[in-house]
Amino acid sequence: MKDIIFKDGKVQKGHRIKIPKAIVDTLEIKEGQKVLIKFDVIKKKMTVEIEND
């Protein structure tokens, strides 16, 4: 498992979810791929799952 630390990043709120470029590049997410983001509120953890075609 890789840990990615974002320095000088800002939390953005809105109706869309914006995935930071560092995560997109690390996970090699391509445009049009389905991405499932799960939030565990108790553990304060986020999981990103990518569906490959």
Biopython code that builds the backbone (N, CA, C, O; Angstrom):
import numpy as np
from Bio.PDB.StructureBuilder import StructureBuilder

atoms = [
    (1, "MET", "N", (0.847, -1.178, 0.000)),
    (1, "MET", "CA", (0.000, 0.000, 0.000)),
    (1, "MET", "C", (0.887, 1.233, 0.000)),
    (1, "MET", "O", (1.890, 1.293, 0.712)),
    (2, "LYS", "N", (0.510, 2.208, -0.801)),
    (2, "LYS", "CA", (1.253, 3.462, -0.872)),
    (2, "LYS", "C", (0.536, 4.523, -0.075)),
    (2, "LYS", "O", (-0.692, 4.599, -0.093)),
    (3, "ASP", "N", (1.289, 5.332, 0.615)),
    (3, "ASP", "CA", (0.734, 6.485, 1.311)),
    (3, "ASP", "C", (1.070, 7.719, 0.496)),
    (3, "ASP", "O", (2.226, 7.939, 0.136)),
    (4, "ILE", "N", (0.071, 8.512, 0.211)),
    (4, "ILE", "CA", (0.283, 9.754, -0.520)),
    (4, "ILE", "C", (-0.083, 10.890, 0.422)),
    (4, "ILE", "O", (-1.193, 10.931, 0.953)),
    (5, "ILE", "N", (0.833, 11.794, 0.624)),
    (5, "ILE", "CA", (0.600, 12.922, 1.523)),
    (5, "ILE", "C", (0.507, 14.180, 0.669)),
    (5, "ILE", "O", (1.378, 14.453, -0.156)),
    (6, "PHE", "N", (-0.558, 14.934, 0.880)),
    (6, "PHE", "CA", (-0.754, 16.166, 0.127)),
    (6, "PHE", "C", (-0.363, 17.335, 1.013)),
    (6, "PHE", "O", (-0.944, 17.550, 2.077)),
    (7, "LYS", "N", (0.612, 18.070, 0.566)),
    (7, "LYS", "CA", (1.032, 19.259, 1.290)),
    (7, "LYS", "C", (0.490, 20.470, 0.545)),
    (7, "LYS", "O", (0.451, 20.493, -0.685)),
    (8, "ASP", "N", (0.078, 21.459, 1.295)),
    (8, "ASP", "CA", (-0.474, 22.696, 0.734)),
    (8, "ASP", "C", (-1.746, 22.447, -0.062)),
    (8, "ASP", "O", (-2.126, 23.281, -0.884)),
    (9, "GLY", "N", (-2.419, 21.312, 0.165)),
    (9, "GLY", "CA", (-3.680, 21.028, -0.515)),
    (9, "GLY", "C", (-4.830, 21.667, 0.233)),
    (9, "GLY", "O", (-4.727, 21.966, 1.423)),
    (10, "LYS", "N", (-5.917, 21.870, -0.469)),
    (10, "LYS", "CA", (-7.093, 22.472, 0.138)),
    (10, "LYS", "C", (-8.281, 21.550, -0.071)),
    (10, "LYS", "O", (-8.397, 20.896, -1.108)),
    (11, "VAL", "N", (-9.155, 21.503, 0.909)),
    (11, "VAL", "CA", (-10.377, 20.727, 0.806)),
    (11, "VAL", "C", (-11.383, 21.555, 0.010)),
    (11, "VAL", "O", (-11.592, 22.735, 0.291)),
    (12, "GLN", "N", (-11.997, 20.927, -0.979)),
    (12, "GLN", "CA", (-12.989, 21.613, -1.786)),
    (12, "GLN", "C", (-14.349, 20.965, -1.550)),
    (12, "GLN", "O", (-14.454, 19.744, -1.437)),
    (13, "LYS", "N", (-15.368, 21.778, -1.478)),
    (13, "LYS", "CA", (-16.726, 21.279, -1.304)),
    (13, "LYS", "C", (-17.535, 21.642, -2.535)),
    (13, "LYS", "O", (-17.263, 22.642, -3.199)),
    (14, "GLY", "N", (-18.520, 20.829, -2.828)),
    (14, "GLY", "CA", (-19.378, 21.121, -3.963)),
    (14, "GLY", "C", (-20.179, 19.907, -4.351)),
    (14, "GLY", "O", (-20.224, 18.923, -3.612)),
    (15, "HIS", "N", (-20.803, 19.964, -5.485)),
    (15, "HIS", "CA", (-21.656, 18.874, -5.958)),
    (15, "HIS", "C", (-20.863, 17.811, -6.706)),
    (15, "HIS", "O", (-21.341, 16.688, -6.867)),
    (16, "ARG", "N", (-19.675, 18.141, -7.158)),
    (16, "ARG", "CA", (-18.833, 17.183, -7.874)),
    (16, "ARG", "C", (-17.705, 16.734, -6.977)),
    (16, "ARG", "O", (-17.315, 17.433, -6.042)),
    (17, "ILE", "N", (-17.192, 15.569, -7.271)),
    (17, "ILE", "CA", (-16.030, 15.083, -6.536)),
    (17, "ILE", "C", (-14.815, 15.294, -7.426)),
    (17, "ILE", "O", (-14.785, 14.839, -8.569)),
    (18, "LYS", "N", (-13.837, 15.972, -6.905)),
    (18, "LYS", "CA", (-12.610, 16.231, -7.652)),
    (18, "LYS", "C", (-11.501, 15.395, -7.031)),
    (18, "LYS", "O", (-11.191, 15.540, -5.849)),
    (19, "ILE", "N", (-10.912, 14.524, -7.829)),
    (19, "ILE", "CA", (-9.825, 13.675, -7.357)),
    (19, "ILE", "C", (-8.512, 14.376, -7.687)),
    (19, "ILE", "O", (-8.273, 14.734, -8.841)),
    (20, "PRO", "N", (-7.654, 14.576, -6.679)),
    (20, "PRO", "CA", (-6.378, 15.261, -6.936)),
    (20, "PRO", "C", (-5.543, 14.550, -8.017)),
    (20, "PRO", "O", (-5.555, 13.324, -8.121)),
    (21, "LYS", "N", (-4.833, 15.335, -8.802)),
    (21, "LYS", "CA", (-4.022, 14.808, -9.906)),
    (21, "LYS", "C", (-3.012, 13.773, -9.426)),
    (21, "LYS", "O", (-2.731, 12.812, -10.142)),
    (22, "ALA", "N", (-2.464, 13.949, -8.235)),
    (22, "ALA", "CA", (-1.489, 12.983, -7.717)),
    (22, "ALA", "C", (-2.116, 11.592, -7.579)),
    (22, "ALA", "O", (-1.458, 10.589, -7.854)),
    (23, "ILE", "N", (-3.382, 11.526, -7.154)),
    (23, "ILE", "CA", (-4.062, 10.231, -7.031)),
    (23, "ILE", "C", (-4.372, 9.664, -8.411)),
    (23, "ILE", "O", (-4.173, 8.473, -8.652)),
    (24, "VAL", "N", (-4.858, 10.506, -9.315)),
    (24, "VAL", "CA", (-5.174, 10.061, -10.677)),
    (24, "VAL", "C", (-3.931, 9.485, -11.347)),
    (24, "VAL", "O", (-4.001, 8.438, -11.989)),
    (25, "ASP", "N", (-2.800, 10.158, -11.201)),
    (25, "ASP", "CA", (-1.552, 9.690, -11.811)),
    (25, "ASP", "C", (-1.059, 8.404, -11.154)),
    (25, "ASP", "O", (-0.628, 7.482, -11.845)),
    (26, "THR", "N", (-1.120, 8.336, -9.826)),
    (26, "THR", "CA", (-0.630, 7.161, -9.110)),
    (26, "THR", "C", (-1.458, 5.921, -9.435)),
    (26, "THR", "O", (-0.907, 4.838, -9.633)),
    (27, "LEU", "N", (-2.778, 6.078, -9.490)),
    (27, "LEU", "CA", (-3.671, 4.952, -9.762)),
    (27, "LEU", "C", (-3.889, 4.710, -11.250)),
    (27, "LEU", "O", (-4.568, 3.760, -11.639)),
    (28, "GLU", "N", (-3.308, 5.577, -12.082)),
    (28, "GLU", "CA", (-3.430, 5.488, -13.538)),
    (28, "GLU", "C", (-4.891, 5.418, -13.967)),
    (28, "GLU", "O", (-5.276, 4.565, -14.766)),
    (29, "ILE", "N", (-5.700, 6.330, -13.424)),
    (29, "ILE", "CA", (-7.115, 6.416, -13.774)),
    (29, "ILE", "C", (-7.235, 7.098, -15.127)),
    (29, "ILE", "O", (-6.683, 8.178, -15.339)),
    (30, "LYS", "N", (-7.957, 6.464, -16.036)),
    (30, "LYS", "CA", (-8.170, 7.011, -17.379)),
    (30, "LYS", "C", (-9.548, 7.654, -17.461)),
    (30, "LYS", "O", (-10.457, 7.291, -16.715)),
    (31, "GLU", "N", (-9.693, 8.596, -18.361)),
    (31, "GLU", "CA", (-10.969, 9.268, -18.544)),
    (31, "GLU", "C", (-12.044, 8.258, -18.951)),
    (31, "GLU", "O", (-11.825, 7.441, -19.845)),
    (32, "GLY", "N", (-13.181, 8.315, -18.306)),
    (32, "GLY", "CA", (-14.293, 7.422, -18.625)),
    (32, "GLY", "C", (-14.363, 6.178, -17.748)),
    (32, "GLY", "O", (-15.373, 5.474, -17.768)),
    (33, "GLN", "N", (-13.307, 5.889, -16.975)),
    (33, "GLN", "CA", (-13.343, 4.728, -16.087)),
    (33, "GLN", "C", (-14.303, 5.003, -14.940)),
    (33, "GLN", "O", (-14.442, 6.142, -14.494)),
    (34, "LYS", "N", (-14.963, 3.952, -14.467)),
    (34, "LYS", "CA", (-15.868, 4.092, -13.336)),
    (34, "LYS", "C", (-15.055, 4.024, -12.050)),
    (34, "LYS", "O", (-14.231, 3.129, -11.862)),
    (35, "VAL", "N", (-15.305, 4.992, -11.169)),
    (35, "VAL", "CA", (-14.580, 5.091, -9.911)),
    (35, "VAL", "C", (-15.600, 5.056, -8.776)),
    (35, "VAL", "O", (-16.573, 5.810, -8.783)),
    (36, "LEU", "N", (-15.372, 4.179, -7.804)),
    (36, "LEU", "CA", (-16.217, 4.078, -6.621)),
    (36, "LEU", "C", (-15.420, 4.568, -5.431)),
    (36, "LEU", "O", (-14.345, 4.046, -5.135)),
    (37, "ILE", "N", (-15.948, 5.576, -4.747)),
    (37, "ILE", "CA", (-15.276, 6.137, -3.589)),
    (37, "ILE", "C", (-16.107, 5.807, -2.355)),
    (37, "ILE", "O", (-17.284, 6.159, -2.278)),
    (38, "LYS", "N", (-15.489, 5.127, -1.392)),
    (38, "LYS", "CA", (-16.172, 4.737, -0.160)),
    (38, "LYS", "C", (-15.568, 5.507, 1.007)),
    (38, "LYS", "O", (-14.350, 5.639, 1.117)),
    (39, "PHE", "N", (-16.439, 6.012, 1.876)),
    (39, "PHE", "CA", (-15.997, 6.745, 3.047)),
    (39, "PHE", "C", (-16.378, 5.957, 4.300)),
    (39, "PHE", "O", (-17.528, 5.548, 4.456)),
    (40, "ASP", "N", (-15.418, 5.748, 5.182)),
    (40, "ASP", "CA", (-15.674, 5.136, 6.483)),
    (40, "ASP", "C", (-15.585, 6.258, 7.507)),
    (40, "ASP", "O", (-14.495, 6.683, 7.891)),
    (41, "VAL", "N", (-16.747, 6.728, 7.940)),
    (41, "VAL", "CA", (-16.802, 7.884, 8.829)),
    (41, "VAL", "C", (-16.175, 7.586, 10.183)),
    (41, "VAL", "O", (-15.517, 8.451, 10.761)),
    (42, "ILE", "N", (-16.366, 6.388, 10.691)),
    (42, "ILE", "CA", (-15.843, 6.034, 12.012)),
    (42, "ILE", "C", (-14.316, 5.997, 12.001)),
    (42, "ILE", "O", (-13.673, 6.560, 12.887)),
    (43, "LYS", "N", (-13.737, 5.334, 10.999)),
    (43, "LYS", "CA", (-12.278, 5.217, 10.921)),
    (43, "LYS", "C", (-11.634, 6.416, 10.239)),
    (43, "LYS", "O", (-10.409, 6.542, 10.219)),
    (44, "LYS", "N", (-12.467, 7.301, 9.676)),
    (44, "LYS", "CA", (-11.993, 8.468, 8.919)),
    (44, "LYS", "C", (-11.053, 8.017, 7.804)),
    (44, "LYS", "O", (-9.919, 8.481, 7.687)),
    (45, "LYS", "N", (-11.568, 7.096, 6.989)),
    (45, "LYS", "CA", (-10.774, 6.505, 5.918)),
    (45, "LYS", "C", (-11.561, 6.553, 4.614)),
    (45, "LYS", "O", (-12.782, 6.392, 4.614)),
    (46, "MET", "N", (-10.866, 6.773, 3.510)),
    (46, "MET", "CA", (-11.485, 6.803, 2.201)),
    (46, "MET", "C", (-10.845, 5.736, 1.330)),
    (46, "MET", "O", (-9.623, 5.595, 1.310)),
    (47, "THR", "N", (-11.671, 4.983, 0.609)),
    (47, "THR", "CA", (-11.179, 3.943, -0.286)),
    (47, "THR", "C", (-11.630, 4.276, -1.709)),
    (47, "THR", "O", (-12.792, 4.613, -1.935)),
    (48, "VAL", "N", (-10.714, 4.179, -2.655)),
    (48, "VAL", "CA", (-11.023, 4.438, -4.058)),
    (48, "VAL", "C", (-10.894, 3.115, -4.807)),
    (48, "VAL", "O", (-9.841, 2.478, -4.774)),
    (49, "GLU", "N", (-11.972, 2.703, -5.485)),
    (49, "GLU", "CA", (-11.953, 1.480, -6.291)),
    (49, "GLU", "C", (-12.210, 1.865, -7.743)),
    (49, "GLU", "O", (-13.094, 2.669, -8.041)),
    (50, "ILE", "N", (-11.420, 1.275, -8.641)),
    (50, "ILE", "CA", (-11.520, 1.565, -10.062)),
    (50, "ILE", "C", (-12.000, 0.330, -10.787)),
    (50, "ILE", "O", (-11.441, -0.755, -10.623)),
    (51, "GLU", "N", (-13.041, 0.495, -11.592)),
    (51, "GLU", "CA", (-13.575, -0.622, -12.362)),
    (51, "GLU", "C", (-12.900, -0.635, -13.732)),
    (51, "GLU", "O", (-13.007, 0.319, -14.503)),
    (52, "ASN", "N", (-12.209, -1.729, -14.016)),
    (52, "ASN", "CA", (-11.545, -1.874, -15.308)),
    (52, "ASN", "C", (-12.473, -2.539, -16.292)),
    (52, "ASN", "O", (-13.169, -3.496, -15.954)),
    (53, "ASP", "N", (-12.486, -2.032, -17.515)),
    (53, "ASP", "CA", (-13.340, -2.626, -18.570)),
    (53, "ASP", "C", (-12.659, -3.792, -19.222)),
    (53, "ASP", "O", (-13.223, -4.410, -20.125)),
]
sb = StructureBuilder()
sb.init_structure("model")
sb.init_model(0)
sb.init_chain("A")
sb.init_seg("    ")
for serial, (resi, resn, name, xyz) in enumerate(atoms, 1):
    if name == "N":
        sb.init_residue(resn, " ", resi, " ")
    sb.init_atom(name, np.array(xyz, "f"), 0.0, 1.0, " ", f" {name:<3s}", serial, name[0])
structure = sb.get_structure()
